[in-house]
């Protein structure tokens, strides 16, 4: 299926690894030019070089920035070439129950994952609306719909970003823009490994026993989601093939969010 993305330009935050990296790979394969944003300059340079080698003719621009800072959020959008697609992906919330999360940790996490998404969207949306078109895809997280008190920063922040996506996505078609969200469940990234090891330490006093965790043993299809599966969904939602989808959030977790056991 031709997704109609050839020649489009996509700005992807958190593009250096995990889901962001997989999204960049998928969009490049569909013919998109890329603007990749991440804090890790060396890893980003190496990744960009591999993309250019495998996809000759694709423009791959790099922006090394700390998107927990308001100035960097504005500068990323202002300093990037015009783009048709924004994929908000930067940020990871720490695990922990309410008593374990202090004020500084909570604010630092949300400066990147919550306000980072909101502010980059705010600046990008203004450009897209002025041009009369564009797509914003927010990669949020299934903890926003299946609440977990042991991951309270993530559950609360993700629920807010889900509301933000739905509210803006409902109004955006008036400006020719679409705003959609993707909620990955547990996905096989370095971040997921850190989370399950933390949970294992809390449950068993041993970070290496994460495979014994009930939530891991009960995973749908007996495995985590793969980053490429998330990337394929993001790529479709960003494409003209999904041109009537806005204000919607698609969960990719094998149905786990609706289990009640």
N, C-alpha and C positions, 0 to 999 in steps of 0.2 A: 504494500500500500504506500503510495506517495503521499506523505503528510503535508506537502506544500511548504516546507520550511527552508528550502534552498535559497541562500542569499540573505536570510534574516540574520539579525544580530542579537545575541543574548548576553545579558549581564548575569553572572552567577556568583553569589556570595558563598563563602565557605567552600570554595572550589578545589582546595588542595588535596582533599582526601575524602574517603567515605562516599556518602550519597552525592555530595556536590561534585566530586570527581567523576562519578558514574554518569551524572546528568550532563556534564561537559562532554564526555565521550559520546553519549547518545546524540546530543544535539549536533556535534561536529559530524557524526556519521550521516546525519540528515541534511548536511550542507550549510549549517549555520556558521557564521563568524562569531567569535567569542570574546567577551571581556571577563576575565577571571579575577576574582577578588579573594584574598586570603591574607592572614598574618604571616605565614611562613614563606619568605621570599625564595629561599633555595629550593624547596620542594615545588613551589609554583613554577619556577623557571624550568626545572627538570620536566615537569608535566607538560608545560607549554611546548617545549622542544619535541617531546614525543608526539604530541598532537599534530604539530606542523609537519613532522616527518611522515606520519601516517595519513594525513589529509592535506596534501599539497593544495595550495590555493586558498586555504582557510586563513583568515586573519585571526590571530590570537593575541589580544592585548592583555597586559597584566596590571593589576592594581594591588600593591601590597599595603594594607591598611588595617587599623584596629577599629572595627565597626562597633565597639562599645562606646566610642567617643562621638558626640553629636557632630562635631566639626568634620570628622572623617566620613560620617554618613552623608552629609551634604556634599562634600568634596568628591566622593566616589561618583555620584550621579553627575555632578556638574562637569567633572573632568573626563567622563567617558564619552566615546563616540555615540551618536544616536543609536539607540537600541530598541528593538521591537518587543523583546521579551525580558522580563526580570524574574529571576528565580531567587527568592530569599531562602537561604539555607544556613547561614552562619549562626553558630551559637549552640551551646549545650548546657542544660541545667544540671546542677549537682544533685545526687541522690541525698536522701535524709528526711527524717520526720521533722515536725515543727520545732521541737525543742533543740534539734541539732543544727539548725540553720540560723546563723546570726544575721544581723541587719546588713553588714557589709557584704556577706556572701549572697544574700537575696538580691540586693541592689545591683551587684556586679553581674550576676547572671541575667537579670532582666534588662540591664543596659544594653547587653548584646542580643539576647534572643527575643526579647519583647520590643523594647524601644528601638533596637536596631532594625527589626522588620518594619515597624510602624514608620520610622523616620525615612528609611530608604524608600519605602513605598510612597510616602508623602511627596518626596522630591521627584521620584520617577513618574508618579501619576500625573503631576502637573505638566511634565514634558509630553507624556503620552496624550493627555486630554487636549493639549494645545495642538498636537499633530492630528488628533482625531482617530487614534488607534494604538493598540498595544495589549499585551497580556502580562499579568502578574501572577506568578505561582508561588504560594507560600508553603514551604515544606515544614509542617508543624510537629505533629506527633500524636500517637493514639492515646497517650496519657491524658490528653485534654478531654477525652470522652469516656474513658474508663479510669476513673479517679483512683489514685494510689497515695495514701497518706505517707507512705515511706518515700515518696517522690513528690513531695508537696509543692516544691518550687516549680517543677516541670508541669505537673497537672494543672496548677492554677494559671501559670503563664500560657500554656498551650490552649486552655479553655478561653482565655482572653483573646488570643490570636485567632481562634476559630470564630469568635463573635465578630472581630474586626474584619475578617475575610468575608464573612457572610453579609455583613452590613454594607461594606464598600462594594462588594461584588453585585449587590442588588441595585445599587445606584449607578455603577460604572457604565453600563451599556448606553446611558444617555450621552456619554462622552466618547462612545466608540471603543471603550476599554473593557476587558474582561479581567476579573479577579477570582482566582480559584485556589483551593487548598488541597494538600495531600497530607494524610495522617499515616505515616509508616508505623507499624508495630515494631517489635524487636527485630532489628536488622543487623546483619553480620558485618559490623564495622568495628574499628578499634574502640569507639565509644561504647558500643554494646558490651564488649568484653570488659571494659572498666566497670560498667553498671552491674553486670551479673557477678563479677568478682566482689564488688562492694556488698551486694545483697547476700552473697555466700558467706562473707566474713561476718555479717550481722546475724545470719541464721545459724551458722555452724561453727563460727570461730575459725574458719578456714576458707580463705579466698579461692583455693583450688577446687573446692567441691561444688562449683557453680552448676555442673551438670546434674547434680542431685536436687536442685531447687525445684519445687513443684511447678512454678511458672515456666521453667525451662523444659521439664519433662513433659508438660502438657501442651507444648507448642503445636499449633496446627501443622499437619503434614510432617510432624516430628523434626522440624527444622526452623531456623530463623528465615526471615525474608532476605533476599539477596539485594544488594544495592542496585544491580542492573534492573531488577523488577520495578523498583521505585522509579528509576530513571526512565524506563520505557513509559510508565504512566505519566510522568511529568512531561515527557516529550509529546505524547498525544494531546494532553490538555493544553499545551502551549501552541498547538498547531491549529491551522484553519479547520481541520476535521472536527475540532471541538468548538466550533465557532458560536454555538448557541448555549454554551455552558459558562455560567458566571454565578458567583455567590454560592457555589457548591464546594463541599469538601468530600474528597474520596478517601476512604480508609483502605489501606493495604496491609492487612494483618491476619489473613486467613480466617477471618470471622471471630477472632479472639475478643474483640470489644463487646460482643453480644452474648458471650458465654456467661452463665450464672452459677456454675459450680464453684 
